[in-house]
Amino acid sequence: MKRLFCLAAIAAALMGHSFTAQAAGVEFAVGQTSDSTMTYRLGMQFDWDQSWWQSDVGRVTGYWSGAYTYWEGDKTSSAGSLSFSPVFVYEFAGQNVKPYVEAGIGVALFSQTHLEDNSIGQAFQFEDRFGFGLRFAGGHEIGVRATHYSNAGLNSNNDGVESYALHYTMPL
C-alpha cells in the first residue's frame, strides 16, 4: 500500500507540472524477475520530435526515459532504482494503431546491491531494454518490455537482473 501511495503522489506531481518538451508521457509498468521479485515502475518519456529513415513502412524515432522502479522481493528487503535512458524506436506506419519495436541503453542507481539471490555488486548499473507494443491515436501506448541491469564488470559481483514488464504510457 505504501508503494502505491508513493507512486500515486509522484504521478500527481508530474501531471501537475508544466513541461517544455514537445511531447511527454507518463509511463506505468508492472513486471517480474525470474526470482519472483515484483517490479513497479513510474516514469516520464520525452519524445525527441525527430524521425529518420521515414518510408511507407515506418520510421525511426526515439525518446528520453526517466523512471523510478520499486523492487518488491520475497526473500530480502525491497529496493528502489532510478534510471535514465535514451530509447530508439522503430514505429511501423499506421493510421490509428502503430506497432513499434524499441531498444535503449542507459544508466540506473539502486538503493541496494542485493535483489533476492542476485548480487549486483554496486549501486551504479547499466540498463539495457528491448520491447515492443502498440501506439494509438491520441498518444496512448501499451507494450511489453525486457530490461536487463548489470554493472558491466565494473565490480567482481555482477549477477545482473532482468525484469519483464507490461507497460502503459499516457500522454500529458
Buried (B, 14 or more C-beta within 10 A) or exposed (E): EEBEEBBEEBBEEBEEEEEEBEBBBBBBBEBBBEBEBBBBBBBBBBBBEEEEEEEEEBBEBBBBBBBBBBBBBEEBEBBBBBBBBEBBBBBBEBEEEBBBBBBBEBEBEBEBBBBBBBBBBBBBBBBBBEBBBBBEEEBEBEBBBBBBBBBEEEBEEBBBBBBBBBBBBBEB
